[in-house]
Amino acid sequence: MHPENIPLYNEVALGVHAPIYSYYARRIVEETSITTGHCLDIGCGGGYLGLALAQITALDFVFCDQSGEMLACAQENIAHFHCATRAKIVHGSVQQIPLEDQSMDLVISRGSLPFWEDLPTAFTEIYRVLRPGGQAYIGGGLGDPNTREAMKRLRRQTYPDWQEKQRPPHHSDQQYQEGLTRAGIHPFLVTRNDEGLWIRFRKEIQ
Ligand SMILES: C[S@@+](CC[C@H](N)C(=O)[O-])C[C@H]1O[C@@H](n2cnc3c(N)ncnc32)[C@H](O)[C@@H]1O
C-alpha cells in the first residue's frame, strides 16, 4: 500500500470496518477453539485482525508484514489497544517467515493472500511455524453478510470518496489447492462463500 494511503485505511479499519475484524475474530475462535498460546497474524497491515482476536482471547501475538510502514501503523494500534505486553512485531515475508519451527499455535491472515506470489512456499512456511496441533485460518472477506450492506452505507456516508482499493484478484481455488498440496498439507479446507474466501488447516500431531 502506498504510504500516503495508510492513514485513511487505518482510520476506516479502526472505525467503519472494525466489525469486519471482530466478526472474523469470533469465527476463528468458534472454528479453532484456540484461545491461549501464540498467534501469528501474517500480512497483518495495521494488526486489525490480531487486535480484534486479542480482545476475546488470552493469546500472545506476533504481527508480521513485509511493509515497514504498515508495521509502524500496527505498532501504534497495539499501543492504542493496550496490547504491548502481548505483542511482538516482526518485519518479513510470508515466503520467508522469520520465526522458529513449531513456534505458533495459530496462524491467521486477512486480506493478504491475493498478494502472495509463491503459494507453495507461503503455505510451507506457515506449516513450518505451526506447532503440532496448531491451526491456520487464512483468507479474506468483508465480515458478517447480514450487516455488510449497513456497513457499506455507513462508509458511503462517512467517506463519500472511498473507493475499494485495487488489489490483485484472488488466486483460483485450484491454485490454492495446488499450493497447499505442494506444501504437503493434507487435509485442508478452501471455502468461497458469502463470508469470503478462507483456507483452514491443522498441523497433525505425529
Ligand atoms: C490489504 S492489506 C491487509 C492488511 C490487514 N491484514 C487487513 O486485513 O486489513 C495486505 C497486507 O499484506 C501485506 N503483504 C503482502 N504480501 C505480503 C507477503 N508476501 N508477506 C507479508 N506481508 C505481505 C501488505 O504489506 C499489506 O500490509
The ligand as a Tripos MOL2 file, in Angstrom:
@<TRIPOS>MOLECULE
LIG
   27    29     1     0     0
SMALL
NO_CHARGES

@<TRIPOS>ATOM
      1 C1         -4.8610   -5.2580    2.0610 C.3       1 LIG1
      2 S1         -3.6050   -5.2890    3.2980 S.3       1 LIG1
      3 C2         -4.4620   -6.2060    4.5820 C.3       1 LIG1
      4 C3         -3.9820   -5.7870    5.9240 C.3       1 LIG1
      5 C4         -4.7330   -6.3840    7.1020 C.3       1 LIG1
      6 N1         -4.4230   -7.7930    7.2730 N.3       1 LIG1
      7 C5         -6.2250   -6.1840    6.9800 C.2       1 LIG1
      8 O1         -6.9620   -7.1760    6.9790 O.co2     1 LIG1
      9 O2         -6.6680   -5.0350    6.9110 O.co2     1 LIG1
     10 C6         -2.4440   -6.5070    2.7050 C.3       1 LIG1
     11 C7         -1.2070   -6.6030    3.5650 C.3       1 LIG1
     12 O3         -0.4550   -7.7570    3.1790 O.3       1 LIG1
     13 C8          0.9180   -7.4050    3.2200 C.3       1 LIG1
     14 N2          1.6330   -8.3540    2.3570 N.ar      1 LIG1
     15 C9          1.5050   -8.5240    1.0170 C.ar      1 LIG1
     16 N3          2.3030   -9.5150    0.5850 N.ar      1 LIG1
     17 C10         2.9670   -9.9970    1.6760 C.ar      1 LIG1
     18 C11         3.9430  -11.0030    1.8720 C.ar      1 LIG1
     19 N4          4.4130  -11.7410    0.8360 N.pl3     1 LIG1
     20 N5          4.4080  -11.2330    3.1140 N.ar      1 LIG1
     21 C12         3.9510  -10.4870    4.1630 C.ar      1 LIG1
     22 N6          3.0270   -9.4970    4.0370 N.ar      1 LIG1
     23 C13         2.5380   -9.2540    2.8080 C.ar      1 LIG1
     24 C14         0.9450   -5.9590    2.7310 C.3       1 LIG1
     25 O4          2.1470   -5.2990    3.0830 O.3       1 LIG1
     26 C15        -0.2790   -5.3900    3.4200 C.3       1 LIG1
     27 O5          0.0110   -4.8800    4.6960 O.3       1 LIG1
@<TRIPOS>BOND
     1     1     2 1
     2     2     3 1
     3     2    10 1
     4     3     4 1
     5     4     5 1
     6     5     6 1
     7     5     7 1
     8     7     8 2
     9     7     9 1
    10    10    11 1
    11    11    12 1
    12    11    26 1
    13    12    13 1
    14    13    14 1
    15    13    24 1
    16    14    15 ar
    17    14    23 ar
    18    15    16 ar
    19    16    17 ar
    20    17    18 ar
    21    17    23 ar
    22    18    19 1
    23    18    20 ar
    24    20    21 ar
    25    21    22 ar
    26    22    23 ar
    27    24    25 1
    28    24    26 1
    29    26    27 1
@<TRIPOS>SUBSTRUCTURE
     1 LIG1         1 GROUP 0 **** ****
